[in-house]
C-alpha cells in the first residue's frame, strides 16, 4: 500500500516512474548519513526528452513544466534510495537547477519554480528548500532543464 507521500502524489495525478538509470559512469544517488545526494535528472515527458533553449525556442511555461518532470524523477531516485519507502523522506534540503538558455535570458528562477512549486505542493513544508537556478549554455542531449537535489531521509 502506498504511503502518505505517494497518496498525495496520486491526488496530484502523479505516479512516480522507476528511477532513471544513469547515462554515464556515475551513480544515480549517494547516501551519506541521513543525506541523499541525487545526480542531475534531465527533463522528459511521455514522448521522451524535453528539448529546448530558453530565450530562443522555448517559453518559460513549457520549461517550468519540464522542471516539474525533473522533480518527479528526483523523487523517484529518492524513493529508490529509501528502499522503496518514500515516507522515509524528511525534507528536500536543496535543489540546483540548470536551464539551457541564451546569454540574454534571465528568468532561470521562473523556470526552476516548476520544480520548487511542485515539491511544496506534494510535500508541504518538507518540500521547502534552499535553491540555485543557473543558466547553462547547453545541457546533455539538448534538454531544456536538469536539476540535482539533496534530500534528508530517516
C-alpha positions in Angstrom: 0.0 0.0 0.0 1.4 3.4 -0.9 2.4 5.7 1.9 1.2 9.1 2.6 3.6 10.9 0.2 2.6 8.6 -2.7 -1.0 9.0 -1.8 -0.6 12.8 -2.0 1.2 12.4 -5.4 -1.7 10.3 -6.6 -4.1 13.0 -5.6 -2.0 15.4 -7.8 -2.2 12.9 -10.7 1.5 11.9 -10.4 2.8 8.3 -10.4 6.5 8.0 -9.9 8.3 6.2 -12.6 11.1 3.7 -12.0 14.2 5.6 -11.0 16.0 6.5 -14.3 19.4 4.8 -14.9 22.5 7.0 -15.2 23.6 7.9 -18.7 27.3 7.7 -18.0 29.9 6.5 -15.4 28.3 7.7 -12.2 25.7 6.6 -9.7 22.2 8.0 -9.5 22.5 8.9 -5.8 24.9 8.7 -2.9 23.8 8.4 0.7 25.9 9.9 3.5 24.4 9.5 6.9 20.8 10.8 6.6 21.5 12.9 3.5 20.9 11.7 -0.1 22.6 13.5 -2.9 20.8 12.8 -6.2 22.6 13.2 -9.5 21.1 15.7 -12.0 17.9 14.5 -13.6 17.1 15.7 -17.1 13.6 16.7 -18.2 11.5 14.2 -20.0 7.9 13.5 -20.9 5.7 10.9 -22.5 7.4 11.5 -25.8 11.0 11.4 -24.5 13.4 14.1 -23.6 12.1 17.7 -23.5 14.5 19.6 -25.8 14.7 23.4 -25.9 16.7 26.6 -25.2 15.1 29.4 -23.2 15.4 32.7 -25.0 15.5 31.0 -28.3 12.8 28.3 -29.0 11.1 27.6 -25.7 8.8 29.6 -23.4 9.1 29.8 -19.6 5.8 28.0 -19.0 6.9 25.0 -21.0 10.3 24.9 -19.3 8.6 25.2 -15.9 6.7 22.0 -16.8 9.9 20.4 -17.9 11.4 21.4 -14.5 8.5 19.6 -12.8 9.4 16.5 -14.7 12.9 16.7 -13.2 11.4 17.0 -9.7 9.3 13.8 -10.3 12.5 12.0 -11.4 14.3 13.3 -8.3 11.6 11.9 -6.1 11.8 8.6 -8.0 15.5 8.5 -7.2 14.9 9.4 -3.6 12.3 6.6 -3.3 15.0 4.2 -4.6 17.4 5.5 -2.0 14.8 4.9 0.6 14.4 1.2 -0.4 11.0 1.9 -1.9 9.5 3.7 1.1 9.2 7.3 0.1 7.7 8.1 3.5 11.3 8.0 4.9 11.8 11.3 3.1 12.1 14.0 5.8 12.7 17.1 3.7 14.1 18.5 0.5 17.2 20.3 1.5 18.5 21.9 -1.7 17.9 22.0 -5.5 20.3 23.1 -8.1 18.6 23.8 -11.4 20.4 24.2 -14.7 18.5 26.0 -17.5 19.6 25.7 -21.1 19.4 29.3 -22.1 20.7 32.1 -24.2 23.2 34.6 -22.8 20.5 37.3 -22.5 17.8 35.1 -20.9 17.4 36.0 -17.2 14.3 34.1 -16.0 16.0 30.9 -14.8 14.3 31.2 -11.4 10.9 31.2 -13.0 11.8 28.0 -14.9 13.1 26.2 -11.8 9.9 27.3 -9.9 8.2 24.5 -11.8 10.2 22.0 -9.7 10.0 24.0 -6.4 6.3 24.7 -6.6 5.6 21.0 -7.3 7.7 19.8 -4.4 6.0 22.2 -1.9 2.6 21.2 -3.3 3.4 17.5 -3.0 5.3 17.6 0.3 4.1 20.7 2.2 6.7 22.2 4.5 9.0 19.2 3.9 9.2 20.4 0.3 10.6 23.8 1.1 14.3 24.0 0.2 17.3 26.1 -0.5 17.9 26.6 -4.2 20.1 27.8 -7.0 18.8 28.4 -10.6 21.6 29.0 -13.1 22.0 29.3 -16.8 23.8 26.8 -18.9 25.0 27.4 -22.5 24.0 23.8 -23.3 22.8 20.7 -21.4 23.1 17.0 -22.2 21.1 15.8 -25.3 19.9 19.4 -25.8 17.4 19.2 -22.8 15.8 22.3 -21.5 16.4 21.7 -17.8 18.5 19.5 -15.5 18.1 19.5 -11.7 20.0 17.9 -8.9 18.8 17.6 -5.3 19.8 16.9 -1.7 17.3 15.1 0.5 17.2 14.3 4.2 15.8 10.9 4.9 15.1 8.9 8.1 
